[in-house]
Amino acid sequence: MQSTTQFTAGRRLMPFDALKLSASGESLTGEVDAADLPRVADRLAIDAGAARLVWRLMGIRDGQGRPALTLTLAGSVPLVCQRCL
């Protein structure tokens, strides 16, 4: 059964059961602003504006039948050039 649960920007992802997600083949999708990610926020270009990232977390089984998750991110993140500092 393929099912998708969506989350929007500004909403925190609630805990989920990774094994159940893998067994069911379901996925979670959403969007997040890169400025809301602490390890990315301090590296963003100051005048960059919003840097939306679309994500999808999908439950799968690997080649040996073990539970696994795949994470896909799509977006553009304008960073400060570290060489130019």
OpenMM code with the backbone's topology and positions (N, CA, C; nanometers):
from openmm import Vec3, app, unit

residues = "MET GLN SER THR THR GLN PHE THR ALA GLY ARG ARG LEU MET PRO PHE ASP ALA LEU LYS LEU SER ALA SER GLY GLU SER LEU THR GLY GLU VAL ASP ALA ALA ASP LEU PRO ARG VAL ALA ASP ARG LEU ALA ILE ASP ALA GLY ALA ALA ARG LEU VAL TRP ARG LEU MET GLY ILE ARG ASP GLY GLN GLY ARG PRO ALA LEU THR LEU THR LEU ALA GLY SER VAL PRO LEU VAL CYS GLN ARG CYS LEU".split()
positions = [
    Vec3(0.0842, -0.1178, 0.0000),
    Vec3(0.0000, 0.0000, 0.0000),
    Vec3(0.0885, 0.1238, 0.0000),
    Vec3(0.0680, 0.2113, -0.0952),
    Vec3(0.1453, 0.3348, -0.1068),
    Vec3(0.0622, 0.4502, -0.0523),
    Vec3(0.1111, 0.5147, 0.0499),
    Vec3(0.0393, 0.6266, 0.1108),
    Vec3(0.1383, 0.7377, 0.1402),
    Vec3(0.0912, 0.8609, 0.1350),
    Vec3(0.1779, 0.9749, 0.1612),
    Vec3(0.1133, 1.0641, 0.2655),
    Vec3(0.1921, 1.1064, 0.3628),
    Vec3(0.1481, 1.2042, 0.4614),
    Vec3(0.2292, 1.3298, 0.4385),
    Vec3(0.1629, 1.4449, 0.4300),
    Vec3(0.2326, 1.5695, 0.4007),
    Vec3(0.2456, 1.6567, 0.5244),
    Vec3(0.3566, 1.7295, 0.5315),
    Vec3(0.3838, 1.8248, 0.6371),
    Vec3(0.4212, 1.9564, 0.5713),
    Vec3(0.3802, 2.0666, 0.6287),
    Vec3(0.4104, 2.1967, 0.5700),
    Vec3(0.5185, 2.2676, 0.6493),
    Vec3(0.5744, 2.3709, 0.5890),
    Vec3(0.6805, 2.4490, 0.6529),
    Vec3(0.6305, 2.5054, 0.7852),
    Vec3(0.7193, 2.5141, 0.8811),
    Vec3(0.6856, 2.5705, 1.0103),
    Vec3(0.6218, 2.4698, 1.1051),
    Vec3(0.5966, 2.3512, 1.0593),
    Vec3(0.5366, 2.2488, 1.1436),
    Vec3(0.6397, 2.1413, 1.1710),
    Vec3(0.6571, 2.1099, 1.2954),
    Vec3(0.7565, 2.0106, 1.3329),
    Vec3(0.7066, 1.8700, 1.3051),
    Vec3(0.7923, 1.7887, 1.2501),
    Vec3(0.7589, 1.6502, 1.2232),
    Vec3(0.7443, 1.5761, 1.3555),
    Vec3(0.6369, 1.5069, 1.3701),
    Vec3(0.6130, 1.4284, 1.4912),
    Vec3(0.6904, 1.2972, 1.4800),
    Vec3(0.7176, 1.2346, 1.5933),
    Vec3(0.7867, 1.1046, 1.5885),
    Vec3(0.7075, 1.0056, 1.5029),
    Vec3(0.7792, 0.9148, 1.4395),
    Vec3(0.7141, 0.8130, 1.3570),
    Vec3(0.7850, 0.6809, 1.3785),
    Vec3(0.7188, 0.5731, 1.3435),
    Vec3(0.7734, 0.4389, 1.3573),
    Vec3(0.8419, 0.4013, 1.2257),
    Vec3(0.9750, 0.4044, 1.2252),
    Vec3(1.0516, 0.3785, 1.1027),
    Vec3(1.0285, 0.2363, 1.0505),
    Vec3(1.0162, 0.1388, 1.1398),
    Vec3(0.9929, 0.0011, 1.0947),
    Vec3(0.8551, -0.0134, 1.0305),
    Vec3(0.7562, 0.0515, 1.0878),
    Vec3(0.6205, 0.0471, 1.0305),
    Vec3(0.6183, 0.1178, 0.8947),
    Vec3(0.6873, 0.2304, 0.8856),
    Vec3(0.6950, 0.3039, 0.7596),
    Vec3(0.7598, 0.2174, 0.6518),
    Vec3(0.8650, 0.1468, 0.6886),
    Vec3(0.9341, 0.0595, 0.5940),
    Vec3(0.8465, -0.0577, 0.5513),
    Vec3(0.7816, -0.1195, 0.6478),
    Vec3(0.6985, -0.2366, 0.6174),
    Vec3(0.5799, -0.2008, 0.5286),
    Vec3(0.5249, -0.0821, 0.5466),
    Vec3(0.4059, -0.0429, 0.4711),
    Vec3(0.4383, 0.0197, 0.3357),
    Vec3(0.5632, 0.0630, 0.3163),
    Vec3(0.6007, 0.1291, 0.1917),
    Vec3(0.5449, 0.2695, 0.1808),
    Vec3(0.4999, 0.3249, 0.2913),
    Vec3(0.4444, 0.4595, 0.2908),
    Vec3(0.5552, 0.5636, 0.2869),
    Vec3(0.5153, 0.6889, 0.2678),
    Vec3(0.6136, 0.7966, 0.2659),
    Vec3(0.5594, 0.9191, 0.3373),
    Vec3(0.6505, 1.0022, 0.3841),
    Vec3(0.6197, 1.1310, 0.4452),
    Vec3(0.6820, 1.2373, 0.3567),
    Vec3(0.6104, 1.3450, 0.3300),
    Vec3(0.6650, 1.4523, 0.2478),
    Vec3(0.6376, 1.5865, 0.3133),
    Vec3(0.7163, 1.6854, 0.2769),
    Vec3(0.6942, 1.8182, 0.3308),
    Vec3(0.7914, 1.9186, 0.2746),
    Vec3(0.7851, 2.0387, 0.3292),
    Vec3(0.8738, 2.1478, 0.2911),
    Vec3(0.9304, 2.2099, 0.4170),
    Vec3(1.0509, 2.2628, 0.4043),
    Vec3(1.1138, 2.3329, 0.5158),
    Vec3(1.1978, 2.4464, 0.4584),
    Vec3(1.2059, 2.5549, 0.5299),
    Vec3(1.2935, 2.6660, 0.4914),
    Vec3(1.4319, 2.6349, 0.5488),
    Vec3(1.5349, 2.6451, 0.4681),
    Vec3(1.6712, 2.6141, 0.5138),
    Vec3(1.7105, 2.6987, 0.6349),
    Vec3(1.6525, 2.8179, 0.6483),
    Vec3(1.6830, 2.9039, 0.7632),
    Vec3(1.6331, 2.8442, 0.8944),
    Vec3(1.5415, 2.7480, 0.8873),
    Vec3(1.4905, 2.6816, 1.0071),
    Vec3(1.5775, 2.5636, 1.0499),
    Vec3(1.6817, 2.5341, 0.9738),
    Vec3(1.7717, 2.4232, 1.0061),
    Vec3(1.8980, 2.4802, 1.0715),
    Vec3(1.9166, 2.4577, 1.2011),
    Vec3(2.0271, 2.5217, 1.2746),
    Vec3(2.1661, 2.5011, 1.2138),
    Vec3(2.1938, 2.3853, 1.1577),
    Vec3(2.3278, 2.3592, 1.1045),
    Vec3(2.3497, 2.4198, 0.9669),
    Vec3(2.2441, 2.4744, 0.9072),
    Vec3(2.2528, 2.5373, 0.7760),
    Vec3(2.2357, 2.6885, 0.7861),
    Vec3(2.1528, 2.7330, 0.8791),
    Vec3(2.1118, 2.8736, 0.8881),
    Vec3(2.2281, 2.9717, 0.8923),
    Vec3(2.3335, 2.9422, 0.9675),
    Vec3(2.4445, 3.0375, 0.9805),
    Vec3(2.5348, 3.0413, 0.8578),
    Vec3(2.5108, 2.9570, 0.7601),
    Vec3(2.5905, 2.9553, 0.6381),
    Vec3(2.5172, 3.0159, 0.5180),
    Vec3(2.3899, 3.0533, 0.5387),
    Vec3(2.3104, 3.1097, 0.4292),
    Vec3(2.3564, 3.2503, 0.3946),
    Vec3(2.3462, 3.2855, 0.2667),
    Vec3(2.3751, 3.4221, 0.2228),
    Vec3(2.2732, 3.5153, 0.2890),
    Vec3(2.3181, 3.6311, 0.3354),
    Vec3(2.2337, 3.7220, 0.4126),
    Vec3(2.1113, 3.7701, 0.3342),
    Vec3(2.1283, 3.8069, 0.2084),
    Vec3(2.0179, 3.8605, 0.1290),
    Vec3(1.9514, 3.7549, 0.0401),
    Vec3(1.9598, 3.6309, 0.0799),
    Vec3(1.9140, 3.5215, -0.0049),
    Vec3(1.7619, 3.5050, -0.0087),
    Vec3(1.6911, 3.5510, 0.0933),
    Vec3(1.5475, 3.5267, 0.0986),
    Vec3(1.5199, 3.3837, 0.1410),
    Vec3(1.3997, 3.3381, 0.1151),
    Vec3(1.3612, 3.2018, 0.1550),
    Vec3(1.4339, 3.0979, 0.0707),
    Vec3(1.4765, 2.9929, 0.1346),
    Vec3(1.5428, 2.8817, 0.0665),
    Vec3(1.4623, 2.7556, 0.0974),
    Vec3(1.3585, 2.7340, 0.0197),
    Vec3(1.2679, 2.6216, 0.0427),
    Vec3(1.3315, 2.4895, -0.0009),
    Vec3(1.3211, 2.3914, 0.0861),
    Vec3(1.3636, 2.2556, 0.0547),
    Vec3(1.2411, 2.1657, 0.0616),
    Vec3(1.2213, 2.0861, -0.0405),
    Vec3(1.1133, 1.9877, -0.0427),
    Vec3(1.1768, 1.8540, -0.0082),
    Vec3(1.1156, 1.7803, 0.0858),
    Vec3(1.1737, 1.6521, 0.1267),
    Vec3(1.0702, 1.5407, 0.1175),
    Vec3(1.1227, 1.4200, 0.1027),
    Vec3(1.0381, 1.2996, 0.1012),
    Vec3(1.1145, 1.1880, 0.1710),
    Vec3(1.0510, 1.1287, 0.2701),
    Vec3(1.1065, 1.0157, 0.3436),
    Vec3(1.0225, 0.8938, 0.3081),
    Vec3(1.0847, 0.7947, 0.2471),
    Vec3(1.0115, 0.6794, 0.1965),
    Vec3(1.0584, 0.5513, 0.2645),
    Vec3(0.9624, 0.4713, 0.3077),
    Vec3(0.9934, 0.3408, 0.3664),
    Vec3(1.0099, 0.2376, 0.2570),
    Vec3(1.1189, 0.1619, 0.2648),
    Vec3(1.1472, 0.0596, 0.1637),
    Vec3(1.2056, -0.0648, 0.2312),
    Vec3(1.2289, -0.1664, 0.1525),
    Vec3(1.3063, -0.2839, 0.1930),
    Vec3(1.4289, -0.2874, 0.1026),
    Vec3(1.5461, -0.3150, 0.1616),
    Vec3(1.6676, -0.3203, 0.0789),
    Vec3(1.6721, -0.4515, 0.0019),
    Vec3(1.7783, -0.4740, -0.0708),
    Vec3(1.7934, -0.5932, -0.1536),
    Vec3(1.7884, -0.7237, -0.0770),
    Vec3(1.8147, -0.7177, 0.0529),
    Vec3(1.8110, -0.8383, 0.1363),
    Vec3(1.6843, -0.8447, 0.2209),
    Vec3(1.5895, -0.7565, 0.1925),
    Vec3(1.4622, -0.7580, 0.2630),
    Vec3(1.4614, -0.6867, 0.3972),
    Vec3(1.5704, -0.6188, 0.4294),
    Vec3(1.5772, -0.5461, 0.5569),
    Vec3(1.5059, -0.4125, 0.5445),
    Vec3(1.4447, -0.3655, 0.6536),
    Vec3(1.3788, -0.2350, 0.6491),
    Vec3(1.4803, -0.1230, 0.6294),
    Vec3(1.4409, -0.0229, 0.5507),
    Vec3(1.5293, 0.0907, 0.5241),
    Vec3(1.4438, 0.2132, 0.4937),
    Vec3(1.5065, 0.3289, 0.4998),
    Vec3(1.4419, 0.4544, 0.4648),
    Vec3(1.5270, 0.5258, 0.3609),
    Vec3(1.4630, 0.5933, 0.2680),
    Vec3(1.5349, 0.6791, 0.1750),
    Vec3(1.4846, 0.8221, 0.1945),
    Vec3(1.5772, 0.9157, 0.1948),
    Vec3(1.5444, 1.0573, 0.2097),
    Vec3(1.5856, 1.1292, 0.0828),
    Vec3(1.4920, 1.2038, 0.0246),
    Vec3(1.5185, 1.2831, -0.0948),
    Vec3(1.4941, 1.4296, -0.0613),
    Vec3(1.5911, 1.5142, -0.0940),
    Vec3(1.5795, 1.6591, -0.0756),
    Vec3(1.5909, 1.7255, -0.2115),
    Vec3(1.5101, 1.8283, -0.2329),
    Vec3(1.5191, 1.9056, -0.3570),
    Vec3(1.5057, 2.0531, -0.3224),
    Vec3(1.5915, 2.1335, -0.3807),
    Vec3(1.5845, 2.2772, -0.3570),
    Vec3(1.7173, 2.3430, -0.3862),
    Vec3(1.7212, 2.4717, -0.3642),
    Vec3(1.8413, 2.5500, -0.3860),
    Vec3(1.8709, 2.6286, -0.2587),
    Vec3(1.9937, 2.6168, -0.2096),
    Vec3(2.0330, 2.6827, -0.0854),
    Vec3(2.1491, 2.7779, -0.1155),
    Vec3(2.1223, 2.9095, -0.1174),
    Vec3(2.2289, 3.0073, -0.1431),
    Vec3(2.3192, 3.0219, -0.0209),
    Vec3(2.4450, 2.9851, -0.0355),
    Vec3(2.5405, 2.9876, 0.0750),
    Vec3(2.6412, 3.1007, 0.0583),
    Vec3(2.7037, 3.1396, 0.1684),
    Vec3(2.8131, 3.2365, 0.1656),
    Vec3(2.9380, 3.1622, 0.1198),
    Vec3(3.0070, 3.2176, 0.0232),
    Vec3(3.1300, 3.1563, -0.0271),
    Vec3(3.2362, 3.1584, 0.0828),
    Vec3(3.2807, 3.0425, 0.1253),
    Vec3(3.3792, 3.0330, 0.2328),
    Vec3(3.5180, 3.0802, 0.1875),
    Vec3(3.5472, 3.0666, 0.0601),
    Vec3(3.6758, 3.1097, 0.0068),
    Vec3(3.6861, 3.2622, 0.0020),
    Vec3(3.5714, 3.3279, -0.0162),
    Vec3(3.5690, 3.4740, -0.0306),
    Vec3(3.5684, 3.5492, 0.1027),
    Vec3(3.5534, 3.4780, 0.2122),
    Vec3(3.5442, 3.5467, 0.3426),
    Vec3(3.6712, 3.6178, 0.3797),
] * unit.nanometer
topology = app.Topology()
chain = topology.addChain("A")
for resn in residues:
    res = topology.addResidue(resn, chain)
    for name in ("N", "CA", "C"):
        topology.addAtom(name, app.Element.getBySymbol(name[0]), res)
